[in-house]
């Protein structure tokens, strides 16, 4: 067989490393033996240079196709590996995102609970402050009313005292006038008596 053809077959064997094992397994198979015989019979048909060149070209095409297929297979495997890695990364990112969403939901629920507690506390404080303000205003108003009543009572008492004072002044004047008149009377009487004694 032509060395070029042998070289091509060697390249094919390198592309298919388990070919020898295949031959070993199938060497006792009747159908495989028939294929070998047909192949040996066919070898005689390719004695001419033209036939050999045709076979060489066919083998070259097969090898090129196999090499291309092998490269495509490697590329597909690499792409599959990249795709798997990207898918894994996306799954991890998705898992992290879901975890973050879960954590956010927990945080949001906690914030809502805290907000409700603060709202209740705020309403309670407002109610207390309103009550304090109302109590203070009522207390001030009551004090104001008490002061106003005291002022009115004091004014009435003052007016009453002024009236009583006026009456007392009048009585005092009357009494004073009466006392003075009596004193004058007694003085006159005493003078009269003194005169009588002297005579």
DRENDO-1510 file (C-alpha; in Angstrom, 1 decimal, always signed):
<recs>
REC; n; res; u; v; w
REC; 1; UNK; +0.0; +0.0; +0.0 .
REC; 2; UNK; +1.1; +3.5; -0.8 .
REC; 3; UNK; +3.0; +5.3; +2.1 .
REC; 4; UNK; +0.7; +8.3; +1.8 .
REC; 5; UNK; -2.3; +6.1; +2.3 .
REC; 6; UNK; -0.6; +4.3; +5.3 .
REC; 7; UNK; +0.2; +7.7; +6.8 .
REC; 8; UNK; -3.4; +8.7; +6.4 .
REC; 9; UNK; -4.6; +5.5; +8.0 .
REC; 10; UNK; -2.2; +6.2; +10.9 .
REC; 11; UNK; -3.7; +9.6; +11.3 .
REC; 12; UNK; -7.1; +8.1; +11.4 .
REC; 13; UNK; -5.9; +5.6; +14.1 .
REC; 14; UNK; -4.6; +8.5; +16.1 .
REC; 15; UNK; -8.0; +10.1; +15.9 .
REC; 16; UNK; -9.6; +6.9; +17.0 .
REC; 17; UNK; -7.3; +5.5; +19.8 .
REC; 18; UNK; -9.7; +2.6; +20.5 .
REC; 19; UNK; -9.6; +1.2; +17.0 .
REC; 20; UNK; -7.1; -1.6; +17.9 .
REC; 21; UNK; -9.3; -2.6; +20.8 .
REC; 22; UNK; -12.2; -2.7; +18.4 .
REC; 23; UNK; -10.3; -4.9; +16.0 .
REC; 24; UNK; -9.3; -7.2; +18.9 .
REC; 25; UNK; -12.9; -7.6; +20.1 .
REC; 26; UNK; -14.3; -8.2; +16.6 .
REC; 27; UNK; -11.6; -10.4; +15.1 .
REC; 28; UNK; -13.6; -13.6; +15.7 .
REC; 29; UNK; -16.9; -12.1; +14.4 .
REC; 30; UNK; -18.1; -13.7; +11.1 .
REC; 31; UNK; -19.5; -10.4; +9.8 .
REC; 32; UNK; -16.3; -8.6; +10.7 .
REC; 33; UNK; -14.3; -11.3; +8.9 .
REC; 34; UNK; -16.5; -10.8; +5.8 .
REC; 35; UNK; -15.8; -7.1; +5.9 .
REC; 36; UNK; -12.0; -7.8; +6.1 .
REC; 37; UNK; -12.2; -10.1; +3.1 .
REC; 38; UNK; -14.2; -7.5; +1.1 .
REC; 39; UNK; -11.6; -4.9; +2.1 .
REC; 40; UNK; -8.7; -7.1; +0.9 .
REC; 41; UNK; -10.5; -7.8; -2.4 .
REC; 42; UNK; -11.1; -4.1; -2.8 .
REC; 43; UNK; -7.4; -3.3; -2.3 .
REC; 44; UNK; -6.6; -4.8; -5.7 .
REC; 45; UNK; -8.9; -2.4; -7.4 .
REC; 46; UNK; -6.8; +0.6; -6.2 .
REC; 47; UNK; -3.5; -0.4; -7.9 .
REC; 48; UNK; -3.6; +2.5; -10.3 .
REC; 49; UNK; -2.2; +5.9; -9.4 .
REC; 50; UNK; -5.5; +7.5; -10.2 .
REC; 51; UNK; -7.5; +5.2; -7.9 .
REC; 52; UNK; -4.9; +5.7; -5.2 .
REC; 53; UNK; -5.1; +9.5; -5.6 .
REC; 54; UNK; -8.9; +9.2; -5.4 .
REC; 55; UNK; -8.6; +7.2; -2.2 .
REC; 56; UNK; -6.0; +9.6; -0.8 .
REC; 57; UNK; -8.3; +12.5; -1.5 .
REC; 58; UNK; -11.2; +10.7; +0.1 .
REC; 59; UNK; -9.2; +9.8; +3.1 .
REC; 60; UNK; -7.9; +13.4; +3.4 .
REC; 61; UNK; -11.4; +14.7; +3.2 .
REC; 62; UNK; -12.5; +12.2; +5.9 .
REC; 63; UNK; -9.5; +13.2; +8.1 .
REC; 64; UNK; -10.3; +16.9; +7.6 .
REC; 65; UNK; -13.9; +16.3; +8.4 .
REC; 66; UNK; -13.0; +14.3; +11.4 .
REC; 67; UNK; -10.5; +17.0; +12.5 .
REC; 68; UNK; -13.2; +19.7; +12.0 .
REC; 69; UNK; -15.7; +17.6; +13.8 .
REC; 70; UNK; -13.2; +17.0; +16.6 .
REC; 71; UNK; -12.5; +20.8; +16.9 .
REC; 72; UNK; -16.2; +21.5; +16.8 .
REC; 73; UNK; -16.7; +18.8; +19.5 .
REC; 74; UNK; -13.9; +20.4; +21.6 .
REC; 75; UNK; -15.4; +23.9; +21.0 .
REC; 76; UNK; -18.9; +22.6; +21.9 .
REC; 77; UNK; -17.5; +20.9; +25.0 .
REC; 78; UNK; -15.7; +24.2; +25.9 .
REC; 79; UNK; -18.9; +26.1; +25.2 .
REC; 80; UNK; -20.9; +23.6; +27.3 .
REC; 81; UNK; -18.4; +24.0; +30.1 .
REC; 82; UNK; -18.6; +27.8; +29.9 .
REC; 83; UNK; -22.4; +27.6; +29.6 .
REC; 84; UNK; -22.5; +25.2; +32.6 .
REC; 85; UNK; -20.2; +27.5; +34.6 .
REC; 86; UNK; -22.3; +30.5; +33.7 .
REC; 87; UNK; -25.5; +28.6; +34.5 .
REC; 88; UNK; -23.9; +27.6; +37.9 .
REC; 89; UNK; -22.9; +31.2; +38.4 .
REC; 90; UNK; -26.4; +32.3; +37.5 .
REC; 91; UNK; -28.0; +29.7; +39.8 .
REC; 92; UNK; -25.6; +30.8; +42.6 .
REC; 93; UNK; -26.5; +34.5; +42.0 .
REC; 94; UNK; -30.2; +33.6; +41.9 .
REC; 95; UNK; -29.8; +31.7; +45.1 .
REC; 96; UNK; -28.0; +34.7; +46.7 .
REC; 97; UNK; -30.6; +37.0; +45.3 .
REC; 98; UNK; -33.4; +34.8; +46.7 .
REC; 99; UNK; -31.6; +34.8; +50.1 .
REC; 100; UNK; -31.2; +38.5; +49.9 .
REC; 101; UNK; -34.9; +38.8; +49.1 .
REC; 102; UNK; -35.7; +36.5; +52.0 .
REC; 103; UNK; -33.5; +38.6; +54.3 .
REC; 104; UNK; -35.1; +41.8; +53.0 .
REC; 105; UNK; -38.6; +40.3; +53.6 .
REC; 106; UNK; -37.5; +39.4; +57.2 .
REC; 107; UNK; -36.1; +42.9; +57.6 .
REC; 108; UNK; -39.2; +44.5; +56.1 .
REC; 109; UNK; -41.5; +42.5; +58.4 .
REC; 110; UNK; -39.3; +43.5; +61.4 .
REC; 111; UNK; -39.5; +47.1; +60.3 .
REC; 112; UNK; -43.3; +46.9; +59.9 .
REC; 113; UNK; -43.6; +45.4; +63.4 .
REC; 114; UNK; -41.3; +48.1; +64.8 .
REC; 115; UNK; -43.2; +50.8; +62.9 .
REC; 116; UNK; -46.5; +49.5; +64.3 .
REC; 117; UNK; -45.0; +49.5; +67.9 .
REC; 118; UNK; -43.7; +53.0; +67.4 .
REC; 119; UNK; -47.1; +54.1; +66.0 .
REC; 120; UNK; -48.9; +52.6; +69.0 .
REC; 121; UNK; -46.3; +54.2; +71.4 .
REC; 122; UNK; -46.6; +57.6; +69.5 .
REC; 123; UNK; -50.5; +57.4; +69.7 .
REC; 124; UNK; -50.2; +56.6; +73.4 .
REC; 125; UNK; -47.8; +59.5; +74.0 .
REC; 126; UNK; -50.1; +61.8; +72.0 .
REC; 127; UNK; -53.1; +60.7; +74.1 .
REC; 128; UNK; -51.1; +61.3; +77.3 .
REC; 129; UNK; -49.9; +64.7; +76.2 .
REC; 130; UNK; -53.5; +65.6; +75.1 .
REC; 131; UNK; -54.8; +64.5; +78.5 .
REC; 132; UNK; -52.0; +66.5; +80.3 .
REC; 133; UNK; -52.8; +69.5; +78.2 .
REC; 134; UNK; -56.5; +69.2; +78.9 .
REC; 135; UNK; -55.9; +68.7; +82.6 .
REC; 136; UNK; -53.6; +71.7; +82.7 .
REC; 137; UNK; -56.1; +73.9; +80.8 .
REC; 138; UNK; -58.9; +72.7; +83.0 .
REC; 139; UNK; -56.8; +73.3; +86.1 .
REC; 140; UNK; -55.8; +76.8; +85.0 .
REC; 141; UNK; -59.4; +77.6; +84.1 .
REC; 142; UNK; -60.6; +76.3; +87.5 .
REC; 143; UNK; -57.9; +78.5; +89.2 .
REC; 144; UNK; -58.9; +81.4; +87.1 .
REC; 145; UNK; -62.5; +81.0; +88.1 .
REC; 146; UNK; -61.5; +80.6; +91.7 .
REC; 147; UNK; -59.4; +83.8; +91.5 .
REC; 148; UNK; -62.3; +85.6; +89.8 .
REC; 149; UNK; -64.7; +84.5; +92.4 .
REC; 150; UNK; -62.3; +85.6; +95.2 .
REC; 151; UNK; -61.9; +88.9; +93.5 .
REC; 152; UNK; -65.6; +89.4; +93.2 .
REC; 153; UNK; -66.1; +88.3; +96.8 .
REC; 154; UNK; -63.3; +90.7; +97.9 .
REC; 155; UNK; -64.8; +93.5; +95.9 .
REC; 156; UNK; -68.2; +92.8; +97.5 .
REC; 157; UNK; -66.6; +92.5; +100.9 .
REC; 158; UNK; -64.7; +95.8; +100.2 .
REC; 159; UNK; -67.9; +97.5; +99.1 .
REC; 160; UNK; -69.7; +96.1; +102.2 .
REC; 161; UNK; -66.8; +97.2; +104.4 .
REC; 162; UNK; -66.8; +100.6; +102.9 .
REC; 163; UNK; -70.5; +100.9; +103.6 .
REC; 164; UNK; -70.0; +99.5; +107.2 .
REC; 165; UNK; -67.0; +101.8; +107.6 .
REC; 166; UNK; -69.1; +104.8; +106.5 .
REC; 167; UNK; -71.8; +103.8; +109.0 .
REC; 168; UNK; -69.2; +103.4; +111.7 .
REC; 169; UNK; -67.7; +106.7; +110.9 .
REC; 170; UNK; -71.1; +108.3; +111.2 .
REC; 171; UNK; -71.7; +106.5; +114.5 .
REC; 172; UNK; -68.2; +107.5; +115.7 .
REC; 173; UNK; -68.9; +111.2; +114.8 .
REC; 174; UNK; -72.2; +111.0; +116.5 .
REC; 175; UNK; -70.7; +109.4; +119.6 .
REC; 176; UNK; -67.8; +111.9; +119.6 .
REC; 177; UNK; -70.2; +114.8; +119.2 .
REC; 178; UNK; -72.4; +113.4; +122.1 .
REC; 179; UNK; -69.3; +112.9; +124.3 .
REC; 180; UNK; -68.1; +116.4; +123.6 .
REC; 181; UNK; -71.5; +117.8; +124.4 .
REC; 182; UNK; -71.6; +115.8; +127.6 .
REC; 183; UNK; -68.1; +117.0; +128.5 .
REC; 184; UNK; -69.1; +120.5; +127.9 .
REC; 185; UNK; -72.3; +120.0; +130.0 .
REC; 186; UNK; -70.2; +118.4; +132.8 .
REC; 187; UNK; -67.7; +121.2; +132.6 .
REC; 188; UNK; -70.4; +123.8; +132.8 .
REC; 189; UNK; -72.1; +121.9; +135.7 .
REC; 190; UNK; -68.7; +121.6; +137.5 .
REC; 191; UNK; -68.1; +125.3; +137.0 .
REC; 192; UNK; -71.6; +126.1; +138.3 .
REC; 193; UNK; -70.9; +123.9; +141.4 .
REC; 194; UNK; -67.6; +125.5; +142.0 .
REC; 195; UNK; -69.1; +128.9; +141.9 .
REC; 196; UNK; -71.8; +127.8; +144.3 .
REC; 197; UNK; -69.2; +126.5; +146.7 .
REC; 198; UNK; -67.3; +129.7; +146.6 .
REC; 199; UNK; -70.3; +131.7; +147.6 .
</recs>
